[in-house]
């Protein structure tokens, strides 16, 4: 269905989009793009593409995690001026909370090992015993992921 050139162009768009945090289904809605099942089929046929796809998704997850921090830290629109003075903009604050929660829930579903709830994330200790990750380990892991995402973002901007 796709010429080698068209296929390569579509794959490049998919990998770039995934690495920027855009879901495959959204990418495949664009005109000229293959169906998501076609892209997944290409990954099934090509191990190198499957590896690149998985890495792009992982990078995209880190972008979404960094977006959560940006949204949570943005306070410029938390208040509005009215005739009675300055008051909290509860609609904006609620919307920001929804945006963060939606991203976090998607991350927990898409990458539960790195972004899942402490009660659902498991790893094996030296004896093979399954243990839930503690809050400190989760916080440390998330901080490292966010720092790496920021470092990548900074290096991308300097290119």
N, C-alpha and C positions, 0 to 999 in steps of 0.2 A: 504494500500500500504506500509506503513512504520510500522515496529515493534515499540512498545513503546520505546525501547532503541534507535533505529535509529531516531525516531521522536524527542526524548529529546536531542539527540546529535545535530541534525540539528537546533533545536530551540536555543540551547546554542550557536552554531556558529553564528546564525542570530543575536541574542541579543548582543553578543560580537562585531560582525562586525558593527552593527548599532551604538553601543556606541562609536566605533572608527571612525565613520564618513563615513563608506562605505555604499552606497545605496543597498537596498534589491536586485534590479535587478543584480547588480554586484556580490553580495554574492551567489545568486542562479545560477550563471553560473558555479560555481565550481563543479567538479565531485562529484557525490553522494549527491548533494544538491537538495532539492525539487524545483519545480517551484515556482515563487513568488506568483502566485495565490493560491497555496496550503498553503503557509505560511499565507497569508491573510485569507484564510478559517479557518485555525487553530485558528487565532485570533478571528474570528467571533464566533467560537464555545466555546472559553475559555476566560472569562472576565479577569481572572488574567493574562493570556498570553497577552491579548490586552493591559492591563495596563503596563506590563513589556516592551512590544514592543514600546509603546508610549514613555515611559521613556528612553529607549535605543536610540530611534530616537532623542529625545531632547538632550541627552548627546552628541550624534554624531554631532548635529548641533553646539553645543558649541565647539567641537573639530575643526570643519571647520572654525568657527569664529576665534579661536585662530591661526589656520594655516594662515589665512589672515594676522594677525598681524606679524607672523613669516616671511612670504614671503615679506611683505612690509618693515620689518625692516632689512632684509638680504641685505647688500650692498657689500659683498665681491666680487661679480662678476659683479658689475656695470661698471667697467672699464677694459680695456685690453691694453696690451703693444703692440705697433706696431713699425715698423722701424722709424716712425715719432714721437714716444713718446707715452704717455698714452692718451687714448681717451675713451669716454663713449661707452659702449657696448650696442648700441641701441636695438639690437636683444634680448639680455638678459633682458633688462629693459622692453621691450614691452611684452615679454613672462611672466615676473613676474606680470605685470599689468593685462594681460589676465587671469592668474591663480587666482589672487585676485578677479577680476570682475566676473569671472565664479562662484566662490564659493559664492560671495555675491548675485548674481542673483538667484542661486539655493536656498540659505537660505531665500531670500525674497519670493520665491514661496512656499517652503516647510513649512516655519514657519513665515507667514506674520505678526502675532501679535508681535513677538519679533524682526524680522529682516527686516520687510517691510519698504517701503518708507513712509515718514511722510504724504504724501498725501493719502496713501492707508490704513495706520494703523488707526484704530478708537477705541475709548473706550467711555464708558458712564460716564457722570459726575453724581452728586448727584440727579439731576432732570431727568436723563435718556437721556439728550441731547447728541447727538453724537459729539465728538470733535476730531480733528486731534491731534496726539501727537506732541509736540513741539520738536525742535532740541535739546534743553538742556535735556529734559526727555529722548529722544532716546539715546543721548550720555551717560547719566548716566546709563541707563539700559544696554547698550552695555558694558560699563566699568565694571559693576557688573557681567555680564555674563562672560566676559573674565577673571576677577579675580577669579570667581568660577571655571572656567575651569582650570586655572593655579593651583589653590589649589588642585583640584582633580588630576591633572597631577603629582604634587609634592607628594601627598600621595600615588599614584599608584607606583611611582618610589621608595619610601621608603619601600614598602611592600616586 
